[in-house]
Amino acid sequence: MKVSDLIEQLNLEVISGEKGLDREVTGAYVSDLLSDVMGNARESQMWITLQVHQNVMAIASLKDLAAVILVKGLRPHESTIRHSNDEQIPILSTTDSTFEISGKLFELLKKEGCLA
């Protein structure tokens, strides 16, 4: 399943990184601790977080993540948006809590057989 397939189904807003909407998604990782994500997230996963600074994109790029989902309607810093566009890794936003969007994404990926 591609990032673009999940946007409408999960009611996500695309903030930046539109050129990466065709990235394949194999699961998700949920954490607000950058070192945890760096050590444990896997390629092609979506990262669900409340972190909004540009280091988020450094980690997303390093791990070759499919996209970043910001929770609770949070907005990224301008430098984060620029980095997202440069790396072609989408930043998406939801008004859902971390718990809510994680559950919705898990159920959708499970139903579609996309979990790695």
C-alpha positions in Angstrom: 0.0 0.0 0.0 1.3 3.5 -0.8 1.3 6.6 1.3 -1.2 8.2 -1.1 -3.6 5.3 -0.5 -3.7 6.0 3.2 -4.3 9.7 3.1 -8.0 9.7 2.4 -8.7 6.5 4.3 -7.2 7.9 7.5 -8.2 11.6 6.9 -4.6 12.8 6.8 -3.5 16.2 5.7 -0.4 16.4 3.5 1.9 19.1 4.7 5.0 18.5 2.6 7.0 16.0 0.7 4.3 15.5 -1.9 6.8 13.9 -4.3 7.1 10.9 -1.9 3.4 10.0 -1.8 4.1 6.9 -3.9 6.3 5.4 -1.3 5.3 1.9 -0.2 4.2 1.4 3.5 5.0 -1.8 5.3 4.0 -0.8 8.8 4.6 1.9 11.4 6.7 2.8 14.3 5.4 5.0 17.2 7.8 6.9 19.3 8.7 10.4 20.3 12.3 9.5 21.3 14.6 10.1 18.3 17.2 7.6 19.4 14.5 4.9 19.8 13.3 5.5 16.2 16.9 5.5 14.9 17.6 2.2 16.6 14.3 0.4 15.9 12.2 1.8 13.0 12.5 -0.1 9.8 12.7 1.0 6.2 9.3 1.8 4.6 7.5 2.2 7.9 5.4 5.3 8.7 6.6 7.2 11.9 3.9 8.5 14.2 5.1 11.2 16.5 4.5 14.6 18.1 8.0 15.8 17.3 8.0 18.7 14.9 11.7 19.9 14.5 14.0 19.2 11.6 15.8 16.3 13.3 12.7 14.3 12.6 13.5 14.4 8.9 17.1 13.6 9.5 16.0 10.3 11.2 13.3 9.7 8.6 15.8 10.0 5.8 18.5 7.9 7.6 16.0 5.1 8.1 14.3 5.6 4.7 10.9 5.8 6.3 7.8 6.1 4.1 6.3 9.1 5.8 5.9 10.9 9.1 2.5 11.4 10.8 2.2 14.3 13.3 -0.6 13.8 15.8 -3.0 16.1 17.6 -3.0 18.7 14.7 0.7 19.6 15.4 2.5 21.6 12.7 6.2 21.1 11.7 8.8 23.9 11.8 9.5 25.6 8.5 13.0 23.9 8.4 11.3 20.6 8.8 9.0 21.2 5.9 12.0 22.2 3.7 13.9 19.1 4.7 10.8 17.0 4.0 10.5 18.4 0.5 14.2 18.0 -0.2 14.1 14.3 1.0 10.7 13.6 -0.7 9.5 12.1 2.5 5.9 13.2 3.3 4.9 14.9 6.5 1.2 14.2 7.2 -0.9 15.6 10.0 -3.9 14.3 11.9 -6.1 15.7 14.7 -6.2 12.2 16.1 -4.2 11.2 19.2 -1.2 8.9 18.9 -3.4 6.0 20.2 -6.2 6.7 17.8 -4.2 7.0 14.6 -2.0 4.0 15.6 -5.0 1.8 16.0 -6.6 3.0 12.7 -3.4 2.5 10.8 -2.7 -0.9 12.2 -6.2 -2.2 11.4 -6.0 -0.8 7.8 -2.6 -2.3 7.1 -3.6 -5.6 8.6 -6.8 -5.7 6.5 -4.8 -5.0 3.4 -2.1 -7.5 4.3 0.6 -4.9 4.2 2.4 -5.5 7.5 6.0 -6.7 7.2 
